[in-house]
């Protein structure tokens, strides 16, 4: 059976009339901030104290948008008679968000937990050259990083914690045994005299 002429137009008008009667759900953005999901990828925050200038993040970045400069400093020996050591000191840490593709590889490869996802997304600039943010701006974003989710109560205890707990329990048991032996020795000495 051939379609009735004008039925497509009638269906389109019916959809239009149906949506005209419903309340709109548009949120006025600047006045009302959006509710972001907990794992939102906004910008990358830097926890500078954890950065050892290992350069893993810059080497693994597929876009080469991380710029790191450092210098070596000599650290005096920790104990007298020890030798001096040298360590890297961070001079510049910058990310060019005009190049960044927000893949998160830099965050995953950082062995010292110096980089984190921040849910901040309002960092637009009028000039593309101003999208390279230095370490002070990355540090500011660090304070907006949400806390990690709570551990699952049904999950197994981490191996490190289990080993530490067992070692502490053994040490405590050894102390109790030594105290009991010392007490028994003191009692036997008291009976002999």
Number of C-alpha atoms within 10 A of each C-alpha: 3 4 7 7 8 8 10 11 9 11 11 11 12 12 10 11 11 10 11 10 8 8 7 8 6 6 10 9 8 7 7 8 9 10 6 11 8 11 11 12 17 17 23 22 26 27 18 18 10 13 19 16 21 13 16 14 24 21 14 15 18 15 14 14 19 23 15 18 13 15 12 11 11 10 11 12 11 10 8 7 7 9 10 11 12 11 13 15 14 17 11 14 20 19 22 18 20 13 15 17 11 14 12 17 14 22 20 13 16 20 15 13 15 19 24 23 21 22 21 17 10 8 11 10 9 7 7 12 11 14 17 18 17 18 20 15 13 22 16 14 21 23 12 14 17 13 7 8 7 6 9 8 7 6 7 9 12 8 9 9 10 12 12 11 12 12 12 12 12 12 12 12 12 12 12 12 12 12 12 12 12 12 12 12 12 11 11 11 10 9 8 6 5
